Amino acid sequence: MLDFKEAKPNVKDAWTDLAEAAVCFANSAGGTIVVGVADTPGGKQAFKGCSLDSDLLRQKIYHLTTPG
């Protein structure tokens, strides 16, 4: 499974959105989240880029998905 995501303008919203996507993958067969790529339109216009720090994003997803 491959999921393309555009980062939300608000960093906290982006972390939450990506954490929710990670949980969906964890509850299914797994997959890969590609951040900075739009579902539509295709081609070169799909590449939006992303300014999120990947290490910080990993930490935030971990903290947002660790049970209570």
Backbone as JSON Lines, residues from 0, in Angstrom:
{"i":0,"aa":"M","n":[0.85,-1.17,0.0],"ca":[0.0,0.0,0.0],"c":[0.9,1.23,0.0]}
{"i":1,"aa":"L","n":[0.51,2.19,-0.79],"ca":[1.25,3.44,-0.91],"c":[0.25,4.58,-0.72]}
{"i":2,"aa":"D","n":[0.57,5.52,0.16],"ca":[-0.32,6.64,0.44],"c":[0.44,7.95,0.25]}
{"i":3,"aa":"F","n":[-0.03,8.77,-0.68],"ca":[0.56,10.09,-0.91],"c":[-0.14,11.1,-0.02]}
{"i":4,"aa":"K","n":[0.64,11.93,0.65],"ca":[0.1,12.95,1.56],"c":[0.77,14.28,1.3]}
{"i":5,"aa":"E","n":[-0.04,15.32,1.27],"ca":[0.5,16.68,1.29],"c":[0.55,17.11,2.75]}
{"i":6,"aa":"A","n":[1.64,17.73,3.16],"ca":[1.74,18.21,4.53],"c":[0.74,19.34,4.73]}
{"i":7,"aa":"K","n":[0.05,19.31,5.84],"ca":[-0.89,20.38,6.19],"c":[-0.09,21.65,6.47]}
{"i":8,"aa":"P","n":[-0.71,22.83,6.27],"ca":[-0.01,24.1,6.53],"c":[0.41,24.27,7.98]}
{"i":9,"aa":"N","n":[-0.43,23.76,8.89],"ca":[-0.12,23.84,10.32],"c":[0.65,22.58,10.72]}
{"i":10,"aa":"V","n":[1.81,22.75,11.34],"ca":[2.67,21.61,11.69],"c":[1.96,20.61,12.59]}
{"i":11,"aa":"K","n":[1.24,21.07,13.6],"ca":[0.55,20.14,14.5],"c":[-0.52,19.35,13.76]}
{"i":12,"aa":"D","n":[-1.22,19.99,12.83],"ca":[-2.2,19.28,12.01],"c":[-1.52,18.24,11.12]}
{"i":13,"aa":"A","n":[-0.35,18.58,10.61],"ca":[0.41,17.64,9.78],"c":[0.82,16.42,10.59]}
{"i":14,"aa":"W","n":[1.32,16.64,11.81],"ca":[1.72,15.51,12.66],"c":[0.52,14.6,12.94]}
{"i":15,"aa":"T","n":[-0.62,15.21,13.27],"ca":[-1.81,14.42,13.58],"c":[-2.28,13.64,12.36]}
{"i":16,"aa":"D","n":[-2.32,14.29,11.22],"ca":[-2.76,13.64,9.98],"c":[-1.86,12.45,9.64]}
{"i":17,"aa":"L","n":[-0.57,12.64,9.74],"ca":[0.37,11.57,9.41],"c":[0.37,10.47,10.46]}
{"i":18,"aa":"A","n":[0.15,10.82,11.72],"ca":[0.04,9.8,12.76],"c":[-1.2,8.93,12.52]}
{"i":19,"aa":"E","n":[-2.31,9.55,12.12],"ca":[-3.52,8.79,11.81],"c":[-3.3,7.85,10.63]}
{"i":20,"aa":"A","n":[-2.58,8.31,9.62],"ca":[-2.26,7.46,8.47],"c":[-1.38,6.29,8.91]}
{"i":21,"aa":"A","n":[-0.42,6.54,9.78],"ca":[0.47,5.48,10.27],"c":[-0.32,4.43,11.05]}
{"i":22,"aa":"V","n":[-1.28,4.88,11.85],"ca":[-2.11,3.94,12.62],"c":[-2.94,3.08,11.67]}
{"i":23,"aa":"C","n":[-3.48,3.69,10.63],"ca":[-4.25,2.9,9.65],"c":[-3.38,1.81,9.04]}
{"i":24,"aa":"F","n":[-2.15,2.14,8.69],"ca":[-1.24,1.13,8.14],"c":[-0.91,0.07,9.18]}
{"i":25,"aa":"A","n":[-0.7,0.49,10.42],"ca":[-0.37,-0.46,11.49],"c":[-1.5,-1.44,11.74]}
{"i":26,"aa":"N","n":[-2.74,-1.0,11.52],"ca":[-3.91,-1.86,11.74],"c":[-4.28,-2.67,10.51]}
{"i":27,"aa":"S","n":[-3.5,-2.56,9.45],"ca":[-3.77,-3.33,8.24],"c":[-2.5,-4.07,7.83]}
{"i":28,"aa":"A","n":[-2.27,-4.19,6.58],"ca":[-1.12,-4.95,6.07],"c":[0.15,-4.11,5.99]}
{"i":29,"aa":"G","n":[0.12,-2.86,6.46],"ca":[1.29,-1.99,6.4],"c":[1.31,-1.2,5.11]}
{"i":30,"aa":"G","n":[2.36,-0.44,4.91],"ca":[2.47,0.37,3.71],"c":[3.5,1.46,3.87]}
{"i":31,"aa":"T","n":[3.5,2.35,2.92],"ca":[4.45,3.46,2.9],"c":[3.7,4.77,2.7]}
{"i":32,"aa":"I","n":[4.04,5.76,3.53],"ca":[3.48,7.09,3.41],"c":[4.52,7.97,2.73]}
{"i":33,"aa":"V","n":[4.13,8.62,1.64],"ca":[5.02,9.52,0.93],"c":[4.5,10.94,1.16]}
{"i":34,"aa":"V","n":[5.27,11.75,1.87],"ca":[4.85,13.1,2.23],"c":[5.4,14.09,1.2]}
{"i":35,"aa":"G","n":[4.54,15.02,0.79],"ca":[4.97,16.05,-0.15],"c":[4.55,15.77,-1.57]}
{"i":36,"aa":"V","n":[3.65,14.8,-1.74],"ca":[3.14,14.45,-3.07],"c":[1.62,14.45,-3.02]}
{"i":37,"aa":"A","n":[1.0,15.13,-3.96],"ca":[-0.46,15.2,-4.03],"c":[-1.02,14.01,-4.82]}
{"i":38,"aa":"D","n":[-2.23,13.59,-4.47],"ca":[-2.9,12.53,-5.23],"c":[-3.23,12.99,-6.64]}
{"i":39,"aa":"T","n":[-3.67,14.24,-6.75],"ca":[-4.0,14.81,-8.06],"c":[-3.51,16.25,-8.08]}
{"i":40,"aa":"P","n":[-3.14,16.82,-9.12],"ca":[-3.01,16.21,-10.45],"c":[-1.77,15.34,-10.5]}
{"i":41,"aa":"G","n":[-1.7,14.52,-11.51],"ca":[-0.53,13.66,-11.68],"c":[0.62,14.43,-12.32]}
{"i":42,"aa":"G","n":[1.67,13.71,-12.61],"ca":[2.81,14.32,-13.28],"c":[3.63,15.19,-12.36]}
{"i":43,"aa":"K","n":[4.36,16.11,-12.96],"ca":[5.26,16.98,-12.2],"c":[4.53,17.85,-11.18]}
{"i":44,"aa":"Q","n":[3.27,18.2,-11.47],"ca":[2.51,19.05,-10.56],"c":[2.19,18.36,-9.24]}
{"i":45,"aa":"A","n":[2.3,17.06,-9.19],"ca":[2.0,16.31,-7.96],"c":[3.06,16.51,-6.88]}
{"i":46,"aa":"F","n":[4.27,16.84,-7.29],"ca":[5.36,17.0,-6.33],"c":[5.29,18.38,-5.68]}
{"i":47,"aa":"K","n":[4.84,18.39,-4.43],"ca":[4.64,19.64,-3.69],"c":[5.79,19.97,-2.76]}
{"i":48,"aa":"G","n":[6.53,18.98,-2.35],"ca":[7.61,19.2,-1.39],"c":[7.09,19.23,0.03]}
{"i":49,"aa":"C","n":[8.0,19.27,0.97],"ca":[7.62,19.23,2.38],"c":[8.77,19.81,3.21]}
{"i":50,"aa":"S","n":[8.42,20.61,4.2],"ca":[9.45,21.2,5.06],"c":[9.5,20.54,6.44]}
{"i":51,"aa":"L","n":[8.76,19.45,6.64],"ca":[8.77,18.76,7.93],"c":[10.11,18.07,8.16]}
{"i":52,"aa":"D","n":[10.61,18.14,9.37],"ca":[11.84,17.45,9.74],"c":[11.5,15.97,9.97]}
{"i":53,"aa":"S","n":[12.14,15.08,9.24],"ca":[11.78,13.66,9.29],"c":[12.03,13.03,10.66]}
{"i":54,"aa":"D","n":[13.11,13.41,11.34],"ca":[13.37,12.85,12.67],"c":[12.33,13.33,13.68]}
{"i":55,"aa":"L","n":[12.01,14.6,13.65],"ca":[10.99,15.13,14.54],"c":[9.63,14.51,14.22]}
{"i":56,"aa":"L","n":[9.32,14.33,12.95],"ca":[8.06,13.71,12.56],"c":[7.96,12.29,13.11]}
{"i":57,"aa":"R","n":[9.03,11.51,13.01],"ca":[9.04,10.15,13.56],"c":[8.75,10.18,15.06]}
{"i":58,"aa":"Q","n":[9.4,11.11,15.78],"ca":[9.18,11.23,17.22],"c":[7.73,11.58,17.53]}
{"i":59,"aa":"K","n":[7.18,12.52,16.79],"ca":[5.79,12.96,17.04],"c":[4.82,11.83,16.75]}
{"i":60,"aa":"I","n":[5.03,11.09,15.67],"ca":[4.14,9.95,15.36],"c":[4.23,8.93,16.49]}
{"i":61,"aa":"Y","n":[5.43,8.65,16.97],"ca":[5.59,7.72,18.08],"c":[4.81,8.19,19.3]}
{"i":62,"aa":"H","n":[4.98,9.45,19.68],"ca":[4.31,9.97,20.87],"c":[2.8,10.06,20.7]}
{"i":63,"aa":"L","n":[2.34,10.36,19.5],"ca":[0.89,10.45,19.27],"c":[0.21,9.1,19.16]}
{"i":64,"aa":"T","n":[0.98,8.04,18.96],"ca":[0.38,6.72,18.77],"c":[0.7,5.74,19.89]}
{"i":65,"aa":"T","n":[1.49,6.15,20.87],"ca":[1.81,5.27,21.99],"c":[0.64,5.26,22.96]}
{"i":66,"aa":"P","n":[0.13,4.07,23.3],"ca":[-1.0,3.99,24.24],"c":[-0.67,4.63,25.59]}
{"i":67,"aa":"G","n":[-1.68,5.24,26.16],"ca":[-1.68,5.99,27.34],"c":[-0.9,5.87,28.49]}
